[in-house]
């Protein structure tokens, strides 16, 4: 899976933003 090895920051930011940012903002 080269797609995960390529943009690992975007995947981690999306997961953190979805579970953390969204919950913290709401």
PyMOL Python script that loads the backbone (N, CA, C, O; Angstrom):
from pymol import cmd

cmd.read_pdbstr("""\
ATOM      1  N   UNK A   1       0.844  -1.218   0.000  1.00  0.00           N
ATOM      2  CA  UNK A   1       0.000   0.000   0.000  1.00  0.00           C
ATOM      3  C   UNK A   1       0.875   1.262   0.000  1.00  0.00           C
ATOM      4  O   UNK A   1       1.239   1.778   1.057  1.00  0.00           O
ATOM      5  N   UNK A   2       1.197   1.736  -1.173  1.00  0.00           N
ATOM      6  CA  UNK A   2       2.055   2.936  -1.295  1.00  0.00           C
ATOM      7  C   UNK A   2       1.246   4.205  -1.034  1.00  0.00           C
ATOM      8  O   UNK A   2       1.821   5.255  -0.747  1.00  0.00           O
ATOM      9  N   UNK A   3      -0.030   4.122  -1.126  1.00  0.00           N
ATOM     10  CA  UNK A   3      -0.869   5.317  -0.908  1.00  0.00           C
ATOM     11  C   UNK A   3      -0.781   5.748   0.558  1.00  0.00           C
ATOM     12  O   UNK A   3      -0.758   6.941   0.861  1.00  0.00           O
ATOM     13  N   UNK A   4      -0.734   4.782   1.448  1.00  0.00           N
ATOM     14  CA  UNK A   4      -0.653   5.121   2.886  1.00  0.00           C
ATOM     15  C   UNK A   4       0.744   5.629   3.219  1.00  0.00           C
ATOM     16  O   UNK A   4       0.915   6.523   4.049  1.00  0.00           O
ATOM     17  N   UNK A   5       1.740   5.042   2.556  1.00  0.00           N
ATOM     18  CA  UNK A   5       3.125   5.463   2.843  1.00  0.00           C
ATOM     19  C   UNK A   5       3.387   6.844   2.241  1.00  0.00           C
ATOM     20  O   UNK A   5       4.305   7.543   2.668  1.00  0.00           O
ATOM     21  N   UNK A   6       2.601   7.227   1.274  1.00  0.00           N
ATOM     22  CA  UNK A   6       2.811   8.540   0.633  1.00  0.00           C
ATOM     23  C   UNK A   6       2.288   9.654   1.532  1.00  0.00           C
ATOM     24  O   UNK A   6       3.086  10.386   2.117  1.00  0.00           O
ATOM     25  N   UNK A   7       0.989   9.800   1.656  1.00  0.00           N
ATOM     26  CA  UNK A   7       0.402  10.859   2.491  1.00  0.00           C
ATOM     27  C   UNK A   7      -0.018  10.335   3.860  1.00  0.00           C
ATOM     28  O   UNK A   7      -1.209  10.152   4.115  1.00  0.00           O
ATOM     29  N   UNK A   8       0.937  10.095   4.733  1.00  0.00           N
ATOM     30  CA  UNK A   8       0.611   9.574   6.065  1.00  0.00           C
ATOM     31  C   UNK A   8       0.148  10.697   6.981  1.00  0.00           C
ATOM     32  O   UNK A   8      -0.564  10.460   7.957  1.00  0.00           O
ATOM     33  N   UNK A   9       0.547  11.893   6.668  1.00  0.00           N
ATOM     34  CA  UNK A   9       0.150  13.043   7.507  1.00  0.00           C
ATOM     35  C   UNK A   9      -1.326  13.374   7.251  1.00  0.00           C
ATOM     36  O   UNK A   9      -2.058  13.705   8.183  1.00  0.00           O
ATOM     37  N   UNK A  10      -1.751  13.287   6.019  1.00  0.00           N
ATOM     38  CA  UNK A  10      -3.156  13.613   5.704  1.00  0.00           C
ATOM     39  C   UNK A  10      -4.093  12.580   6.340  1.00  0.00           C
ATOM     40  O   UNK A  10      -5.169  12.923   6.829  1.00  0.00           O
ATOM     41  N   UNK A  11      -3.674  11.326   6.326  1.00  0.00           N
ATOM     42  CA  UNK A  11      -4.541  10.271   6.898  1.00  0.00           C
ATOM     43  C   UNK A  11      -4.639  10.473   8.414  1.00  0.00           C
ATOM     44  O   UNK A  11      -5.713  10.329   8.999  1.00  0.00           O
ATOM     45  N   UNK A  12      -3.528  10.800   9.027  1.00  0.00           N
ATOM     46  CA  UNK A  12      -3.505  10.954  10.503  1.00  0.00           C
ATOM     47  C   UNK A  12      -4.257  12.249  10.854  1.00  0.00           C
ATOM     48  O   UNK A  12      -4.949  12.303  11.871  1.00  0.00           O
ATOM     49  N   UNK A  13      -4.131  13.241  10.057  1.00  0.00           N
ATOM     50  CA  UNK A  13      -4.789  14.539  10.364  1.00  0.00           C
ATOM     51  C   UNK A  13      -6.313  14.353  10.183  1.00  0.00           C
ATOM     52  O   UNK A  13      -7.095  14.887  10.970  1.00  0.00           O
ATOM     53  N   UNK A  14      -6.722  13.619   9.178  1.00  0.00           N
ATOM     54  CA  UNK A  14      -8.160  13.421   8.932  1.00  0.00           C
ATOM     55  C   UNK A  14      -8.778  12.627  10.095  1.00  0.00           C
ATOM     56  O   UNK A  14      -9.893  12.904  10.536  1.00  0.00           O
ATOM     57  N   UNK A  15      -8.039  11.659  10.562  1.00  0.00           N
ATOM     58  CA  UNK A  15      -8.573  10.791  11.652  1.00  0.00           C
ATOM     59  C   UNK A  15      -8.588  11.612  12.949  1.00  0.00           C
ATOM     60  O   UNK A  15      -9.541  11.537  13.724  1.00  0.00           O
ATOM     61  N   UNK A  16      -7.568  12.364  13.170  1.00  0.00           N
ATOM     62  CA  UNK A  16      -7.486  13.158  14.419  1.00  0.00           C
ATOM     63  C   UNK A  16      -8.532  14.292  14.360  1.00  0.00           C
ATOM     64  O   UNK A  16      -9.165  14.621  15.364  1.00  0.00           O
ATOM     65  N   UNK A  17      -8.691  14.861  13.195  1.00  0.00           N
ATOM     66  CA  UNK A  17      -9.639  15.985  13.046  1.00  0.00           C
ATOM     67  C   UNK A  17     -11.075  15.450  13.166  1.00  0.00           C
ATOM     68  O   UNK A  17     -11.958  16.124  13.698  1.00  0.00           O
ATOM     69  N   UNK A  18     -11.280  14.283  12.683  1.00  0.00           N
ATOM     70  CA  UNK A  18     -12.657  13.716  12.681  1.00  0.00           C
ATOM     71  C   UNK A  18     -13.015  13.286  14.112  1.00  0.00           C
ATOM     72  O   UNK A  18     -14.143  13.511  14.552  1.00  0.00           O
ATOM     73  N   UNK A  19     -12.113  12.696  14.813  1.00  0.00           N
ATOM     74  CA  UNK A  19     -12.436  12.188  16.164  1.00  0.00           C
ATOM     75  C   UNK A  19     -12.125  13.247  17.230  1.00  0.00           C
ATOM     76  O   UNK A  19     -12.796  13.310  18.261  1.00  0.00           O
ATOM     77  N   UNK A  20     -11.136  14.054  16.986  1.00  0.00           N
ATOM     78  CA  UNK A  20     -10.733  15.047  18.002  1.00  0.00           C
ATOM     79  C   UNK A  20     -11.278  16.434  17.688  1.00  0.00           C
ATOM     80  O   UNK A  20     -12.016  17.020  18.479  1.00  0.00           O
ATOM     81  N   UNK A  21     -10.908  16.943  16.535  1.00  0.00           N
ATOM     82  CA  UNK A  21     -11.327  18.315  16.180  1.00  0.00           C
ATOM     83  C   UNK A  21     -12.858  18.423  16.150  1.00  0.00           C
ATOM     84  O   UNK A  21     -13.434  19.356  16.711  1.00  0.00           O
ATOM     85  N   UNK A  22     -13.493  17.479  15.505  1.00  0.00           N
ATOM     86  CA  UNK A  22     -14.959  17.549  15.373  1.00  0.00           C
ATOM     87  C   UNK A  22     -15.620  17.456  16.753  1.00  0.00           C
ATOM     88  O   UNK A  22     -16.579  18.174  17.039  1.00  0.00           O
ATOM     89  N   UNK A  23     -15.113  16.592  17.579  1.00  0.00           N
ATOM     90  CA  UNK A  23     -15.739  16.381  18.899  1.00  0.00           C
ATOM     91  C   UNK A  23     -15.406  17.583  19.790  1.00  0.00           C
ATOM     92  O   UNK A  23     -16.228  18.001  20.606  1.00  0.00           O
ATOM     93  N   UNK A  24     -14.245  18.115  19.637  1.00  0.00           N
ATOM     94  CA  UNK A  24     -13.842  19.250  20.482  1.00  0.00           C
ATOM     95  C   UNK A  24     -14.580  20.512  20.027  1.00  0.00           C
ATOM     96  O   UNK A  24     -14.951  21.349  20.850  1.00  0.00           O
ATOM     97  N   UNK A  25     -14.786  20.641  18.745  1.00  0.00           N
ATOM     98  CA  UNK A  25     -15.454  21.827  18.206  1.00  0.00           C
ATOM     99  C   UNK A  25     -16.943  21.786  18.534  1.00  0.00           C
ATOM    100  O   UNK A  25     -17.539  22.807  18.879  1.00  0.00           O
ATOM    101  N   UNK A  26     -17.518  20.642  18.427  1.00  0.00           N
ATOM    102  CA  UNK A  26     -18.969  20.525  18.676  1.00  0.00           C
ATOM    103  C   UNK A  26     -19.182  20.507  20.172  1.00  0.00           C
ATOM    104  O   UNK A  26     -20.320  20.415  20.632  1.00  0.00           O
TER     105      UNK A  26
END
""", "prot")
cmd.dss("prot")
cmd.show_as("cartoon", "prot")
cmd.util.cbc("prot")
cmd.orient("prot")
